[in-house]
Amino acid sequence: MKQIIARLVETTKHQRFYELSEPIYKGRRFRSDVDIVAELQECKEKRMKPECKHLLRTDGCHVVCISDARTHIERLVFAAEKFPSGYGRTSVQIDGCHTMMIHGGDSDRIYADEVYLRHLGMINCVQIILYTR
């Protein structure tokens, strides 16, 4: 099985960014597959300022952002990118589970980052290995 290395490159208060050694092309949202290339292209065309469009790669997901909600218990995974100002996520959700904010979220649906990376690997028929050094 093909292996992809995920290296933790930046951590903020609520987000962790992992750079992948090779891009991935599929994600999962609401129990259906996500075509990452198509969604990044749509994001670039419809949601980005014209002067920033050249900064977003649309040939697959090269950087993954695992993001914790600020107001309740929820963890979602997004396609991300390295911009001149630093790492930032796109609006393209590729994994994770929405929880009910009115109930404070659901801690039973929160997993370690390695689990989300492993799940993305299974969807893309590769093994994603977290680089820990």
Residue, then its C-alpha position, 0 to 999 in steps of 0.5 A: m500500500k502506498q504511504i503518505i507522510a503527514r508532518l505537523v507544521e503549525t499549531t494554533k489554539h484551535q487548529r493543527f496543520y499537517e503537510l502531506s508528502e503527496p496530495i489526497y483527492k477524496g474526503r468524506r462529509f455527511r457520509s458521502d464522498v467529497d471530490i477535493v479537486a472539484e470543491l477546491q476549484e469551486c472555492k477558488e472560483k466563487r469564494m476567493k478574492p481575485e488577487c488571492k486566487h493564484l495562491l490556492r492549489t487545486d490539484g488535490c489536498h496538500v495540507v490538512c487542517i484539523s480544527d476544534a470549534r471555539t464554542h462547543i465540542e466539535r472537531l472538523v477536518f478541512a483542506a488547507e494551504k500554506f499562504p505567504s502569511g502562514y497556514g490557513r484552512t479553506s471552507v472545504q470540509i473533508d472529514g469530521c462530524h458536526t455536533m449540536m451546538i445547542h447541546g454543547g457538542d458531543s465528546d463521543r464524536i471527537y477523535a485524535d488527529e491520527v484517527y482522522l488522518r488514518h480515515l482519510g488514508m482509507i478513503n484515498c486507498v493509501q496509508i497516511i503515517l503521522y511523522t512524530r519527530 
